[in-house]
Amino acid sequence: MHRHEGPPRRKFIGCAATAMLLGMAVAAYGIAEFDERPPWGTDIAYEGGYLQAVRIRQYDLTGERTRALLAGECAAMERRGMGGDRSVHDPAAWVTGCLDGAAGRPSSNQGILP
């Protein structure tokens, strides 16, 4: 039987080191560019506010809580920190999503194309 040895060891180590350095360069660029905020942070914030308002609207039997959200409670919730980690990325988008969810409008992030 003939054994296949693969690429020479020196060539393999050189290619693996190059690939590792390229991967580290891409990771360093991503960290430098976006810091700790993901590139889609605005979408995350909007959807967080939207989902919270939709849940409140679904459990609101009398409609009082929904009217309060539309009257400014969304912004007050965000100021009090009730938006959680998602609202940190873009507080204005979180409030916009909250207002859309409270009003019963469809999410602006739905669909294939933005």
C-alpha positions in Angstrom: 0.0 0.0 0.0 1.2 3.5 -0.8 0.8 6.1 2.0 -0.2 9.7 1.0 1.9 12.0 3.1 0.1 15.3 2.3 1.9 18.6 1.9 5.4 19.1 3.3 5.4 20.1 7.0 7.1 23.4 6.3 4.5 24.4 3.7 1.6 23.3 6.0 2.8 25.3 9.0 3.4 28.3 6.8 -0.2 28.2 5.4 -1.7 27.6 8.8 0.2 30.5 10.4 -0.8 32.8 7.5 -4.5 31.8 7.9 -4.3 32.4 11.6 -2.8 35.8 11.2 -5.4 36.7 8.6 -8.2 35.6 11.0 -6.7 37.7 13.8 -6.4 40.7 11.6 -10.1 40.4 10.6 -11.1 40.0 14.3 -8.9 43.0 15.3 -10.5 45.2 12.6 -14.0 44.2 13.7 -13.3 45.0 17.3 -11.7 48.3 16.4 -14.6 49.3 14.1 -17.6 48.3 16.2 -16.0 48.2 19.7 -18.6 46.4 21.9 -21.6 47.4 19.7 -22.7 44.9 17.1 -23.1 46.4 13.6 -26.8 45.6 13.7 -27.4 47.2 17.1 -30.1 49.5 15.8 -32.2 46.6 14.6 -31.6 44.8 18.0 -32.8 47.9 19.9 -35.9 48.4 17.7 -37.0 44.8 17.9 -36.4 44.8 21.7 -38.8 47.7 22.2 -41.3 46.3 19.7 -41.5 42.9 21.4 -41.8 44.4 24.8 -44.7 46.7 23.7 -46.4 43.8 21.9 -46.3 41.6 25.0 -47.7 44.4 27.1 -50.4 45.0 24.6 -51.4 41.3 24.5 -51.8 41.1 28.2 -53.6 44.5 28.6 -57.2 43.6 29.0 -58.5 47.1 29.7 -56.4 49.0 27.3 -55.0 51.4 30.0 -51.4 50.2 29.7 -51.5 50.5 25.9 -52.8 54.1 26.1 -50.1 54.8 28.6 -47.4 53.5 26.3 -48.6 55.7 23.5 -48.8 58.7 25.8 -45.1 58.6 26.7 -44.6 55.5 28.8 -42.2 54.0 26.2 -39.7 56.8 26.7 -40.2 56.7 30.5 -39.5 53.0 30.5 -36.3 53.4 28.5 -35.1 56.2 30.9 -35.8 54.0 33.9 -33.7 51.2 32.3 -36.6 48.8 31.6 -35.4 48.4 28.1 -32.6 46.1 29.2 -29.5 45.3 27.3 -31.1 45.8 24.0 -32.0 49.4 24.4 -28.4 50.3 25.2 -27.4 50.0 21.5 -29.8 52.7 20.3 -32.3 54.1 22.8 -34.2 56.1 20.2 -34.7 53.0 18.1 -36.0 51.1 21.2 -38.6 53.8 21.9 -39.6 53.8 18.2 -40.1 50.1 18.3 -42.0 50.3 21.5 -44.4 52.9 20.0 -44.9 50.8 16.8 -45.7 47.7 18.9 -48.1 49.6 21.2 -49.9 51.1 18.2 -50.3 47.7 16.6 -48.2 48.5 13.5 -46.1 45.8 11.9 -42.4 45.8 12.7 -40.4 47.9 10.3 -37.7 45.2 10.3 -39.9 42.5 8.8 -39.3 41.4 5.2 -36.4 40.2 3.1 -35.0 43.6 2.1 -34.5 46.5 4.5 
